[in-house]
Amino acid sequence: MVKLSSASQRPFGKATIASINWEGLYALYVKEVRRFFKVQMQTIWAPVVSTLLFLVIFTIALGGGHKTLGWDFAAFVAPGLIAMGMMQNAFANASFSLLVGKMQGTILDYLIPPIGTKEIITALTGAAMTRAFLVGFFLWVAMAFWPNVHYIPNHPFAVLLFGFFGAMMLALIGLLTSIWADKYDHAASVSNFVIQPLALLSGTFYSVHSLHGFFYCFSTWNPFFHVISGFRYGFLGVADANIFESAAIVIAIDVILGGIAYLLIARGWKLKS
């Protein structure tokens, strides 16, 4: 008696999909990357130029000789600007991923194909993080030509760690925004009234040790601060906070945001009529 294999026992014409649909995940990721590459002057080069202007304006305004945490101001502010640019662009990309589908009536392209919630989250956040790392890389290259900028990392692992999880944090916040938002004004309001203030008040342009009272407490509770402090440590070897605590906080936030995104997408909240 011949024993049939599992493949021969499979019902004719019935396709099976593995626990992770790698083909669907890759296709969605490529779609999202191509979406922002079609307008790369707006999505990559414009953020690089606008972030570099911060470096030019602040270093010229303060003049030479200004030290922060023992480093020239240009060297101090450069890593923070790179991290801030990465996070803002990760949010900008992810905050429109599902929102565009809802506004244009193509949200079914995400819901009907045999692709699971984890694949959707991975593809959308992965594409947003890809844009973030492209912006960060070009900023790093450009800042290497600016005087007194220490562009060679002292701790490359810290740069990659905080860059990765920082970009993931903002990509997940952007994904949650695109789930919640019903129109472009909603996403813009989150960017203008939440993301921008947190980014500018994160210790990018100053050391939080110069603050007191409420402002110091606010800065230490700002998740952007922990990303930028750890990212700066990777370049300069100095930080405003304990890097292990900062890493734990950022990773914990990513896990929480990822869990919330999974529950909302799996239930189809504001995605399915």
Backbone as JSON, one array per atom type, in Angstrom:
{
  "sequence": "MVKLSSASQRPFGKATIASINWEGLYALYVKEVRRFFKVQMQTIWAPVVSTLLFLVIFTIALGGGHKTLGWDFAAFVAPGLIAMGMMQNAFANASFSLLVGKMQGTILDYLIPPIGTKEIITALTGAAMTRAFLVGFFLWVAMAFWPNVHYIPNHPFAVLLFGFFGAMMLALIGLLTSIWADKYDHAASVSNFVIQPLALLSGTFYSVHSLHGFFYCFSTWNPFFHVISGFRYGFLGVADANIFESAAIVIAIDVILGGIAYLLIARGWKLKS",
  "N": [[0.85, -1.19, 0.0], [0.61, 2.12, -0.96], [1.66, 5.04, 0.59], [0.2, 8.15, 0.63], [1.6, 11.35, 0.01], [1.62, 14.44, 1.9], [1.25, 16.53, 0.14], [-0.05, 15.29, -2.05], [-2.42, 14.59, -0.86], [-3.71, 16.96, -0.56], [-6.56, 18.92, -1.24], [-7.75, 19.23, -4.59], [-6.96, 22.1, -6.45], [-7.04, 23.84, -4.28], [-5.44, 26.36, -2.75], [-2.72, 26.9, -0.55], [-1.49, 28.95, 2.1], [1.37, 30.0, 3.74], [2.19, 30.53, 7.25], [3.24, 33.06, 7.3], [2.84, 35.3, 4.78], [5.07, 35.72, 2.64], [5.44, 36.57, 0.0], [3.29, 38.32, -0.39], [3.86, 40.19, 1.61], [6.31, 41.24, 0.72], [5.49, 42.33, -1.75], [3.71, 44.35, -0.94], [5.44, 45.93, 0.56], [7.27, 46.79, -1.43], [5.5, 48.23, -3.01], [4.86, 50.39, -1.3], [7.38, 51.56, -0.99], [7.95, 52.33, -3.61], [5.96, 54.19, -3.86], [6.79, 56.46, -2.32], [9.17, 56.91, -3.62], [8.49, 57.81, -6.13], [8.02, 60.47, -5.81], [10.45, 61.57, -4.95], [11.92, 63.93, -4.68], [10.37, 65.41, -2.97], [9.97, 63.71, -0.8], [12.44, 62.74, 0.08], [14.78, 64.32, -0.66], [13.99, 66.99, -0.14], [13.41, 66.96, 2.74], [16.05, 66.45, 3.6], [17.44, 68.76, 2.82], [16.0, 70.77, 4.24], [16.5, 70.01, 6.9], [19.27, 70.28, 7.01], [19.39, 73.02, 6.86], [18.68, 73.8, 9.44], [21.0, 73.11, 10.81], [22.85, 74.86, 9.62], [21.75, 77.42, 10.24], [21.63, 77.49, 13.1], [24.29, 77.01, 13.89], [25.63, 79.15, 12.72], [24.32, 81.29, 13.95], [24.99, 80.97, 16.66], [27.69, 81.1, 16.53], [31.28, 80.42, 16.56], [33.03, 78.41, 19.0], [31.14, 77.82, 20.94], [30.25, 75.51, 23.36], [28.75, 72.35, 24.09], [27.99, 69.84, 26.32], [30.69, 69.38, 26.32], [31.45, 69.31, 23.68], [31.92, 70.85, 20.46], [29.29, 72.97, 19.26], [28.23, 72.37, 16.71], [29.02, 69.7, 16.34], [27.6, 68.6, 18.48], [24.88, 69.05, 17.84], [24.45, 67.86, 15.36], [24.08, 64.88, 15.31], [21.57, 64.74, 16.63], [19.94, 66.13, 14.84], [20.02, 64.43, 12.64], [18.74, 62.13, 13.69], [16.25, 63.27, 14.34], [15.34, 64.03, 11.79], [15.11, 61.5, 10.61], [13.08, 60.3, 12.19], [10.86, 62.02, 11.85], [10.36, 61.72, 9.12], [9.8, 59.0, 8.95], [7.37, 58.95, 10.32], [5.87, 60.65, 8.61], [5.71, 59.14, 6.26], [4.38, 56.73, 7.01], [2.0, 57.71, 8.08], [0.32, 58.27, 6.0], [-0.15, 55.95, 4.69], [-2.37, 54.01, 4.96], [-4.34, 55.91, 5.05], [-4.43, 57.17, 2.54], [-5.54, 55.1, 1.05], [-8.09, 54.96, 2.23], [-9.11, 57.49, 1.61], [-9.06, 57.51, -1.2], [-10.58, 55.35, -1.81], [-9.44, 52.87, -2.14], [-8.89, 51.12, -0.14], [-9.65, 48.53, 0.02], [-7.78, 47.14, -1.36], [-5.89, 46.5, 0.5], [-7.28, 44.93, 2.27], [-8.67, 42.8, 1.05], [-6.85, 41.01, -0.37], [-5.0, 37.92, 0.27], [-3.43, 38.53, 2.75], [-2.01, 38.9, 5.89], [-2.53, 40.55, 9.12], [-0.09, 40.98, 10.44], [1.69, 40.98, 8.31], [0.87, 43.28, 6.93], [1.45, 45.3, 8.81], [4.23, 44.95, 9.09], [5.15, 45.44, 6.46], [4.28, 48.1, 5.94], [5.41, 49.61, 8.04], [8.06, 48.91, 7.59], [8.58, 50.05, 5.06], [8.3, 52.76, 5.72], [10.41, 53.03, 7.52], [12.51, 52.51, 5.8], [12.48, 54.81, 4.19], [13.14, 56.6, 6.22], [15.77, 55.81, 6.91], [17.08, 56.31, 4.51], [16.9, 59.11, 4.34], [18.3, 59.72, 6.71], [20.83, 58.66, 6.07], [21.72, 60.26, 3.88], [21.72, 62.74, 5.12], [23.75, 62.32, 7.0], [25.96, 61.95, 5.29], [26.05, 64.49, 4.07], [26.48, 66.18, 6.3], [29.01, 65.47, 7.0], [30.7, 67.1, 5.65], [30.52, 69.49, 6.92], [32.05, 71.97, 8.96], [33.68, 71.0, 11.98], [31.94, 68.94, 12.68], [31.49, 65.81, 14.11], [31.56, 63.09, 12.44], [32.12, 60.38, 12.37], [31.02, 57.53, 13.92], [31.37, 56.82, 17.4], [30.3, 54.67, 18.7], [29.01, 52.51, 16.84], [27.01, 50.51, 17.05], [25.13, 51.56, 18.85], [24.21, 53.71, 17.35], [22.89, 52.36, 15.23], [21.03, 50.87, 16.71], [19.38, 52.8, 18.13], [18.64, 54.34, 15.97], [17.21, 52.47, 14.45], [15.07, 51.52, 16.18], [14.02, 53.97, 16.92], [13.09, 55.01, 14.46], [11.23, 53.01, 13.94], [9.4, 53.44, 16.02], [8.23, 55.94, 15.35], [7.21, 55.25, 12.87], [5.24, 53.41, 13.59], [3.58, 55.05, 15.13], [2.79, 56.75, 13.09], [1.41, 54.88, 11.5], [-0.73, 54.22, 13.21], [-1.93, 56.7, 13.23], [-2.77, 56.91, 10.55], [-4.68, 54.94, 10.55], [-6.59, 55.97, 12.32], [-7.22, 58.52, 11.25], [-9.51, 60.32, 9.18], [-9.34, 62.11, 7.16], [-6.98, 64.15, 5.36], [-6.37, 66.4, 6.87], [-6.55, 65.53, 9.5], [-4.31, 63.86, 9.85], [-2.35, 65.79, 9.39], [-2.79, 67.46, 11.56], [-1.94, 65.91, 13.74], [0.76, 65.73, 13.11], [1.51, 68.47, 13.24], [0.8, 69.35, 15.82], [1.61, 67.46, 17.63], [3.83, 65.72, 16.82], [5.79, 67.53, 15.76], [6.19, 69.46, 17.94], [7.13, 67.67, 19.99], [9.45, 66.75, 18.75], [11.01, 69.08, 18.48], [11.34, 69.79, 21.11], [13.05, 67.99, 22.28], [15.64, 67.93, 23.12], [17.33, 68.18, 21.03], [18.6, 70.54, 20.2], [19.77, 71.44, 22.49], [21.13, 70.75, 25.76], [19.4, 68.8, 28.09], [20.08, 69.07, 30.69], [20.41, 71.69, 31.22], [17.94, 72.6, 31.78], [15.18, 73.11, 34.12], [12.93, 72.06, 36.7], [9.58, 71.81, 35.64], [10.08, 71.76, 32.86], [12.35, 70.2, 32.59], [11.41, 67.73, 33.55], [9.4, 67.26, 31.67], [10.95, 66.93, 29.36], [12.42, 64.6, 29.94], [10.4, 62.75, 29.96], [9.7, 62.66, 27.38], [9.55, 60.65, 24.6], [10.99, 61.06, 22.25], [13.25, 62.34, 23.14], [14.76, 60.3, 24.37], [15.43, 58.71, 22.21], [17.01, 60.47, 20.66], [19.01, 61.17, 22.49], [20.29, 58.67, 22.9], [21.05, 58.14, 20.26], [22.81, 60.24, 19.8], [24.76, 59.54, 21.65], [25.85, 57.36, 20.34], [27.39, 58.59, 18.36], [29.01, 60.54, 19.67], [29.68, 59.59, 22.19], [28.68, 60.62, 24.51], [25.81, 61.35, 26.53], [22.54, 62.55, 27.45], [21.02, 61.0, 29.09], [20.76, 57.79, 30.73], [21.85, 55.3, 28.63], [21.01, 52.65, 28.52], [18.62, 52.62, 29.91], [17.22, 54.35, 28.24], [17.15, 52.85, 25.85], [15.61, 50.66, 26.69], [13.18, 51.93, 27.25], [12.41, 52.96, 24.72], [12.21, 50.6, 23.18], [10.2, 49.26, 24.61], [8.04, 51.0, 24.18], [7.77, 50.66, 21.42], [6.92, 47.99, 21.3], [4.44, 48.15, 22.6], [3.05, 49.97, 20.93], [3.09, 48.5, 18.55], [1.5, 46.31, 19.31], [-0.97, 47.57, 19.75], [-1.51, 48.54, 17.16], [-1.73, 46.11, 15.81], [-4.04, 44.97, 16.98], [-6.01, 46.86, 16.22], [-5.95, 46.84, 13.38], [-6.48, 44.15, 12.9], [-9.09, 43.97, 13.82], [-10.26, 45.66, 12.07], [-10.83, 48.31, 12.61], [-12.19, 51.37, 11.77], [-11.46, 50.83, 9.23], [-12.89, 48.89, 7.93], [-16.15, 48.99, 6.67]],
  "CA": [[0.0, 0.0, 0.0], [1.42, 3.33, -1.09], [1.23, 6.15, 1.45], [0.17, 9.41, -0.09], [2.25, 12.47, 0.68], [0.71, 15.51, 2.3], [0.93, 17.34, -1.04], [-1.01, 14.58, -2.88], [-3.69, 14.54, -0.15], [-4.29, 18.29, -0.54], [-7.68, 19.02, -2.18], [-7.37, 19.79, -5.88], [-7.34, 23.5, -6.68], [-7.07, 24.62, -3.04], [-4.11, 26.91, -2.46], [-2.41, 27.09, 0.86], [-0.59, 30.05, 2.37], [2.12, 29.76, 4.97], [1.82, 31.39, 8.36], [3.62, 34.4, 6.87], [2.77, 35.43, 3.33], [6.26, 36.49, 2.29], [5.26, 37.22, -1.3], [2.41, 39.47, -0.19], [4.58, 41.18, 2.41], [7.29, 41.89, -0.16], [4.79, 43.13, -2.75], [3.19, 45.56, -0.29], [6.59, 46.75, 0.91], [7.76, 47.41, -2.66], [4.48, 49.22, -3.42], [5.0, 51.57, -0.46], [8.66, 52.2, -1.3], [7.79, 52.99, -4.91], [5.08, 55.34, -3.68], [7.53, 57.66, -1.94], [10.25, 57.16, -4.57], [7.96, 58.54, -7.27], [8.12, 61.9, -5.49], [11.62, 61.58, -4.06], [12.33, 65.3, -4.4], [9.58, 65.86, -1.83], [10.01, 62.77, 0.33], [13.81, 62.45, 0.53], [15.73, 65.43, -0.79], [13.5, 68.19, 0.57], [13.71, 66.85, 4.17], [17.49, 66.56, 3.83], [17.82, 70.17, 2.71], [15.4, 71.54, 5.34], [17.2, 69.67, 8.14], [20.59, 70.9, 6.94], [19.24, 74.45, 7.14], [18.74, 73.95, 10.89], [22.42, 73.08, 11.2], [23.49, 76.09, 9.15], [21.24, 78.59, 10.95], [21.99, 77.49, 14.51], [25.73, 77.12, 14.08], [26.03, 80.52, 12.38], [23.76, 82.2, 14.95], [25.73, 80.86, 17.92], [29.1, 81.4, 16.3], [32.23, 79.41, 16.98], [33.45, 78.37, 20.39], [30.07, 77.41, 21.86], [30.39, 74.09, 23.71], [27.65, 71.67, 24.76], [28.45, 68.52, 26.76], [32.1, 69.26, 26.02], [31.67, 69.24, 22.24], [31.51, 71.98, 19.66], [27.85, 72.9, 19.07], [27.92, 71.68, 15.46], [29.16, 68.27, 16.6], [26.54, 68.19, 19.39], [23.54, 69.11, 17.26], [24.35, 67.07, 14.13], [23.4, 63.58, 15.49], [20.18, 64.96, 16.94], [19.24, 66.51, 13.62], [19.86, 63.21, 11.83], [17.7, 61.31, 14.31], [14.97, 63.97, 14.2], [14.92, 63.9, 10.4], [14.68, 60.12, 10.38], [11.81, 60.02, 12.85], [9.8, 62.79, 11.22], [10.03, 61.14, 7.82], [9.13, 57.72, 9.19], [5.97, 59.27, 10.62], [5.22, 61.22, 7.44], [5.4, 58.09, 5.28], [3.39, 55.78, 7.52], [0.73, 58.36, 8.42], [-0.52, 58.36, 4.82], [-0.23, 54.65, 4.03], [-3.76, 53.55, 4.91], [-5.21, 57.06, 4.85], [-4.61, 57.34, 1.11], [-6.49, 54.08, 0.62], [-9.43, 55.34, 2.67], [-9.55, 58.68, 0.88], [-9.22, 57.21, -2.61], [-11.46, 54.2, -1.97], [-8.67, 51.68, -2.51], [-8.51, 50.42, 1.07], [-9.9, 47.1, -0.19], [-6.54, 46.52, -1.85], [-5.18, 46.01, 1.68], [-8.11, 44.04, 3.08], [-9.15, 41.62, 0.32], [-5.8, 40.01, -0.68], [-4.67, 36.99, 1.38], [-2.28, 39.02, 3.49], [-2.44, 39.04, 7.27], [-2.28, 41.8, 9.83], [1.35, 41.14, 10.72], [2.36, 41.35, 7.07], [0.54, 44.68, 6.65], [2.21, 46.15, 9.72], [5.66, 44.85, 8.77], [5.43, 46.09, 5.18], [4.08, 49.55, 6.01], [6.46, 50.2, 8.9], [9.35, 48.7, 6.93], [8.74, 51.06, 4.02], [8.53, 54.05, 6.39], [11.77, 53.0, 8.07], [13.42, 52.62, 4.66], [12.58, 56.24, 3.88], [13.85, 57.25, 7.32], [17.2, 55.52, 6.82], [17.62, 57.01, 3.35], [17.07, 60.51, 4.75], [19.38, 59.76, 7.67], [22.12, 58.42, 5.41], [22.12, 61.43, 3.1], [22.06, 63.78, 6.08], [25.06, 61.98, 7.56], [26.97, 62.25, 4.27], [26.15, 65.94, 3.88], [27.04, 66.8, 7.49], [30.43, 65.15, 7.09], [31.45, 68.19, 5.04], [30.35, 70.7, 7.69], [33.16, 72.1, 9.92], [33.58, 70.6, 13.4], [30.99, 67.85, 12.9], [32.13, 64.51, 14.33], [30.67, 62.24, 11.65], [32.47, 58.96, 12.53], [30.42, 57.1, 15.2], [32.19, 56.15, 18.41], [29.61, 53.42, 19.03], [28.09, 52.25, 15.71], [25.87, 49.7, 17.44], [24.14, 52.45, 19.44], [23.61, 54.46, 16.25], [21.95, 51.48, 14.54], [19.96, 50.48, 17.64], [18.43, 53.88, 18.36], [18.09, 54.72, 14.68], [16.22, 51.47, 14.04], [13.88, 51.52, 17.03], [13.41, 55.29, 16.86], [12.31, 55.07, 13.23], [10.09, 52.11, 14.1], [8.43, 54.08, 16.91], [7.47, 56.95, 14.61], [6.46, 54.57, 11.82], [4.05, 52.83, 14.21], [2.69, 56.17, 15.45], [2.2, 57.16, 11.82], [0.45, 53.87, 11.1], [-1.92, 54.42, 14.03], [-2.56, 57.93, 12.75], [-3.46, 56.63, 9.29], [-5.88, 54.15, 10.88], [-7.55, 56.85, 12.98], [-7.58, 59.71, 10.47], [-10.51, 60.2, 8.13], [-8.96, 63.03, 6.1], [-5.59, 64.58, 5.45], [-6.23, 67.38, 7.94], [-6.35, 64.81, 10.76], [-2.89, 63.47, 9.91], [-1.56, 67.01, 9.51], [-2.92, 67.99, 12.92], [-1.05, 65.12, 14.59], [2.12, 66.14, 12.8], [1.78, 69.85, 13.65], [0.55, 69.62, 17.24], [2.18, 66.4, 18.47], [5.15, 65.27, 16.39], [6.73, 68.65, 15.66], [6.61, 69.95, 19.27], [7.95, 66.68, 20.68], [10.75, 66.69, 18.1], [11.78, 70.29, 18.75], [11.59, 69.87, 22.55], [13.61, 66.67, 22.62], [17.06, 68.04, 23.42], [18.12, 68.2, 19.8], [19.38, 71.78, 20.1], [20.27, 71.84, 23.8], [21.22, 69.67, 26.74], [18.3, 68.92, 29.04], [20.64, 69.4, 32.0], [20.29, 73.13, 31.4], [16.55, 72.88, 32.12], [14.83, 72.9, 35.51], [11.52, 71.93, 37.04], [8.63, 71.17, 34.72], [10.65, 71.57, 31.53], [13.25, 69.05, 32.66], [10.57, 66.53, 33.67], [8.75, 67.05, 30.37], [11.94, 66.42, 28.41], [12.78, 63.22, 30.27], [9.26, 61.89, 29.63], [9.51, 62.73, 25.94], [10.24, 59.51, 23.99], [11.94, 61.56, 21.26], [14.48, 62.67, 23.86], [15.55, 59.09, 24.61], [15.99, 58.29, 20.92], [18.06, 61.4, 20.25], [20.11, 61.04, 23.45], [21.01, 57.44, 22.58], [21.66, 58.28, 18.94], [23.97, 61.13, 19.99], [25.79, 58.75, 22.33], [26.52, 56.54, 19.34], [28.38, 59.38, 17.63], [29.92, 61.32, 20.49], [30.04, 58.91, 23.42], [28.06, 61.32, 25.65], [24.35, 61.34, 26.43], [21.83, 63.23, 28.53], [20.32, 60.0, 29.9], [21.36, 56.46, 30.71], [21.48, 54.74, 27.33], [20.31, 51.38, 28.69], [17.24, 52.97, 30.23], [16.62, 54.91, 27.03], [16.88, 51.76, 24.92], [14.5, 49.89, 27.23], [11.96, 52.73, 27.1], [12.04, 53.03, 23.3], [11.78, 49.27, 22.74], [8.91, 48.99, 25.24], [7.04, 51.78, 23.45], [7.55, 50.0, 20.13], [6.12, 46.78, 21.52], [3.08, 48.58, 22.92], [2.44, 50.54, 19.72], [2.87, 47.4, 17.62], [0.36, 45.54, 19.77], [-2.19, 48.34, 19.49], [-1.73, 48.53, 15.71], [-2.18, 44.77, 15.43], [-5.44, 44.8, 17.39], [-6.9, 47.73, 15.45], [-6.04, 46.37, 12.01], [-7.14, 42.83, 12.91], [-10.53, 44.19, 14.0], [-10.75, 46.49, 11.0], [-11.36, 49.57, 13.16], [-12.15, 52.51, 10.85], [-10.98, 50.36, 7.94], [-14.0, 48.15, 7.33], [-17.44, 49.64, 6.92]],
  "C": [[0.89, 1.24, 0.0], [0.83, 4.43, -0.23], [1.32, 7.47, 0.7], [0.87, 10.48, 0.71], [1.21, 13.52, 1.03], [0.31, 16.36, 1.11], [-0.12, 16.67, -1.9], [-2.37, 14.5, -2.21], [-4.39, 15.9, -0.13], [-5.4, 18.36, -1.57], [-7.26, 19.74, -3.45], [-7.86, 21.23, -5.99], [-7.36, 24.36, -5.45], [-5.65, 25.05, -2.69], [-3.93, 27.04, -0.96], [-1.39, 28.2, 1.0], [0.1, 29.78, 3.7], [1.69, 30.75, 6.04], [2.18, 32.84, 8.09], [3.62, 34.42, 5.34], [3.92, 36.33, 2.87], [6.1, 37.21, 0.96], [4.37, 38.46, -1.17], [3.08, 40.57, 0.59], [5.56, 41.96, 1.53], [6.6, 42.79, -1.18], [4.26, 44.43, -2.14], [4.33, 46.5, 0.09], [7.12, 47.5, -0.32], [6.79, 48.49, -3.13], [4.67, 50.51, -2.62], [6.32, 52.3, -0.73], [8.57, 52.94, -2.63], [6.92, 54.23, -4.79], [5.86, 56.59, -3.28], [8.71, 57.94, -2.88], [9.76, 57.93, -5.79], [8.05, 60.05, -7.07], [9.31, 62.11, -4.56], [12.14, 62.98, -3.78], [11.6, 65.85, -3.17], [9.79, 64.99, -0.6], [11.41, 62.5, 0.88], [14.68, 63.7, 0.51], [15.27, 66.7, -0.09], [13.72, 68.09, 2.07], [15.2, 66.96, 4.49], [17.92, 68.02, 3.81], [17.28, 70.98, 3.88], [16.08, 71.25, 6.67], [18.59, 70.27, 8.16], [20.51, 72.4, 7.23], [19.24, 74.72, 8.64], [20.19, 74.01, 11.36], [23.11, 74.38, 10.81], [23.06, 77.28, 10.0], [21.72, 78.62, 12.39], [23.49, 77.64, 14.73], [26.22, 78.53, 13.74], [25.54, 81.5, 13.44], [24.56, 82.16, 16.25], [27.21, 81.19, 17.76], [30.01, 80.29, 16.79], [32.55, 79.48, 18.46], [32.39, 77.95, 21.38], [30.15, 75.91, 22.09], [29.14, 73.58, 24.4], [28.06, 70.24, 25.04], [29.92, 68.29, 26.36], [32.44, 69.2, 24.55], [31.29, 70.56, 21.59], [30.02, 71.84, 19.31], [27.47, 72.17, 17.78], [28.0, 70.17, 15.63], [28.04, 67.77, 17.49], [25.2, 68.08, 18.69], [23.37, 68.19, 16.06], [23.68, 65.7, 14.33], [21.92, 63.73, 15.81], [19.36, 65.33, 15.72], [19.03, 65.3, 12.71], [18.73, 62.35, 12.38], [16.33, 61.96, 14.15], [14.46, 63.86, 12.77], [14.43, 62.5, 10.08], [13.3, 59.86, 10.96], [10.66, 60.76, 12.19], [9.39, 62.21, 9.88], [9.43, 59.75, 7.93], [7.66, 57.94, 9.5], [5.25, 59.75, 9.38], [4.84, 60.14, 6.44], [4.28, 57.18, 5.77], [2.04, 56.41, 7.77], [-0.2, 58.48, 7.22], [-0.72, 57.01, 4.14], [-1.66, 54.17, 3.86], [-4.72, 54.7, 4.65], [-5.47, 57.31, 3.37], [-5.62, 56.34, 0.57], [-7.92, 54.42, 1.02], [-9.97, 56.52, 1.89], [-9.84, 58.39, -0.59], [-10.12, 56.0, -2.87], [-10.76, 52.93, -2.37], [-8.25, 50.88, -1.29], [-8.74, 48.92, 0.94], [-8.67, 46.39, -0.73], [-5.69, 45.98, -0.71], [-5.94, 44.9, 2.38], [-8.5, 42.75, 2.37], [-8.05, 40.61, 0.04], [-5.48, 39.13, 0.53], [-3.38, 37.4, 2.09], [-2.74, 39.36, 4.9], [-2.07, 40.37, 7.88], [-0.79, 42.03, 10.06], [2.12, 41.5, 9.47], [2.1, 42.81, 6.72], [1.39, 45.61, 7.52], [3.69, 46.14, 9.36], [5.99, 45.59, 7.48], [5.33, 47.6, 5.28], [5.13, 50.22, 6.9], [7.84, 50.02, 8.27], [9.61, 49.73, 5.84], [9.01, 52.43, 4.63], [9.94, 54.12, 6.96], [12.82, 53.07, 6.96], [13.59, 54.08, 4.26], [13.37, 56.96, 4.97], [15.36, 57.02, 7.21], [17.84, 56.17, 5.59], [17.87, 58.48, 3.68], [18.23, 60.63, 5.73], [20.74, 59.57, 7.04], [22.6, 59.65, 4.65], [22.42, 62.63, 4.0], [23.45, 63.55, 6.66], [26.18, 62.3, 6.56], [27.16, 63.75, 4.11], [26.81, 66.62, 5.08], [28.51, 66.5, 7.67], [31.29, 66.27, 6.51], [31.31, 69.5, 5.81], [31.46, 70.79, 8.75], [32.77, 71.67, 11.33], [32.52, 69.54, 13.7], [31.74, 66.54, 13.02], [31.24, 63.45, 13.67], [31.01, 60.75, 11.74], [31.95, 58.48, 13.89], [31.46, 56.47, 16.12], [31.62, 54.79, 18.78], [28.59, 53.12, 17.93], [26.86, 51.45, 16.1], [24.76, 50.56, 18.05], [23.44, 53.28, 18.36], [22.55, 53.62, 15.55], [20.76, 51.13, 15.44], [18.92, 51.59, 17.78], [17.86, 54.41, 17.04], [16.98, 53.77, 14.25], [14.94, 51.58, 14.87], [13.22, 52.9, 17.1], [12.56, 55.45, 15.61], [11.08, 54.17, 13.31], [9.0, 52.75, 14.97], [7.58, 55.09, 16.15], [6.69, 56.34, 13.46], [5.16, 53.97, 12.39], [3.06, 53.93, 14.63], [2.02, 56.68, 14.18], [1.16, 56.17, 11.33], [-0.84, 53.99, 11.89], [-2.66, 55.68, 13.61], [-3.34, 57.68, 11.47], [-4.69, 55.75, 9.51], [-6.96, 55.05, 11.44], [-8.08, 57.95, 12.08], [-8.62, 59.38, 9.4], [-10.23, 61.13, 6.96], [-7.55, 63.52, 6.36], [-5.37, 65.59, 6.57], [-5.99, 66.72, 9.29], [-4.88, 64.41, 10.91], [-2.0, 64.7, 10.07], [-1.63, 67.59, 10.92], [-2.04, 67.22, 13.9], [0.39, 65.52, 14.37], [2.44, 67.52, 13.38], [1.71, 70.05, 15.16], [1.11, 68.56, 18.18], [3.63, 66.11, 18.07], [6.15, 66.41, 16.37], [7.13, 69.19, 17.04], [7.49, 68.96, 20.02], [9.35, 66.6, 20.08], [11.61, 67.9, 18.47], [12.13, 70.43, 20.23], [12.2, 68.59, 23.08], [15.08, 66.73, 23.01], [17.93, 67.99, 22.19], [19.07, 69.38, 19.77], [19.97, 72.22, 21.44], [20.39, 70.6, 24.67], [20.11, 69.86, 27.77], [18.8, 69.25, 30.44], [20.61, 70.91, 32.27], [18.87, 73.55, 31.77], [16.29, 72.57, 33.59], [13.31, 72.71, 35.63], [10.71, 71.2, 36.0], [9.26, 70.86, 33.38], [11.62, 70.4, 31.51], [12.45, 67.74, 32.72], [9.9, 66.21, 32.33], [9.72, 66.44, 29.38], [12.27, 64.96, 28.68], [11.64, 62.25, 29.99], [8.97, 61.87, 28.14], [10.25, 61.56, 25.28], [11.24, 59.93, 22.92], [13.3, 61.83, 21.92], [15.35, 61.44, 24.03], [16.16, 58.57, 23.32], [17.19, 59.16, 20.56], [19.26, 61.32, 21.19], [20.95, 59.79, 23.15], [21.71, 57.51, 21.24], [22.9, 59.16, 19.02], [25.11, 60.39, 20.7], [26.56, 57.89, 21.33], [27.59, 57.29, 18.58], [29.44, 59.97, 18.55], [30.39, 60.61, 21.75], [29.53, 59.6, 24.67], [26.55, 61.35, 25.43], [23.77, 62.08, 27.62], [21.12, 62.26, 29.47], [21.07, 58.68, 29.81], [20.9, 55.73, 29.45], [20.74, 53.41, 27.46], [18.85, 51.62, 29.05], [16.53, 53.53, 29.0], [16.26, 53.81, 26.04], [15.68, 50.94, 25.39], [13.17, 50.63, 27.03], [11.49, 52.72, 25.65], [11.54, 51.68, 22.81], [10.42, 48.92, 23.34], [7.79, 49.75, 24.53], [6.74, 51.15, 22.1], [6.68, 48.77, 20.27], [4.66, 47.15, 21.78], [2.37, 49.11, 21.68], [2.17, 49.45, 18.69], [1.68, 46.55, 18.01], [-0.96, 46.26, 19.51], [-2.53, 48.34, 18.0], [-2.26, 47.18, 15.25], [-3.66, 44.57, 15.77], [-6.39, 45.61, 16.52], [-7.05, 47.24, 14.01], [-6.75, 45.02, 11.93], [-8.65, 42.98, 13.06], [-11.12, 45.07, 12.91], [-11.31, 47.82, 11.46], [-11.1, 50.72, 12.2], [-11.56, 52.13, 9.5], [-12.07, 49.61, 7.18], [-15.31, 48.84, 7.67], [-18.39, 48.66, 7.6]]
}
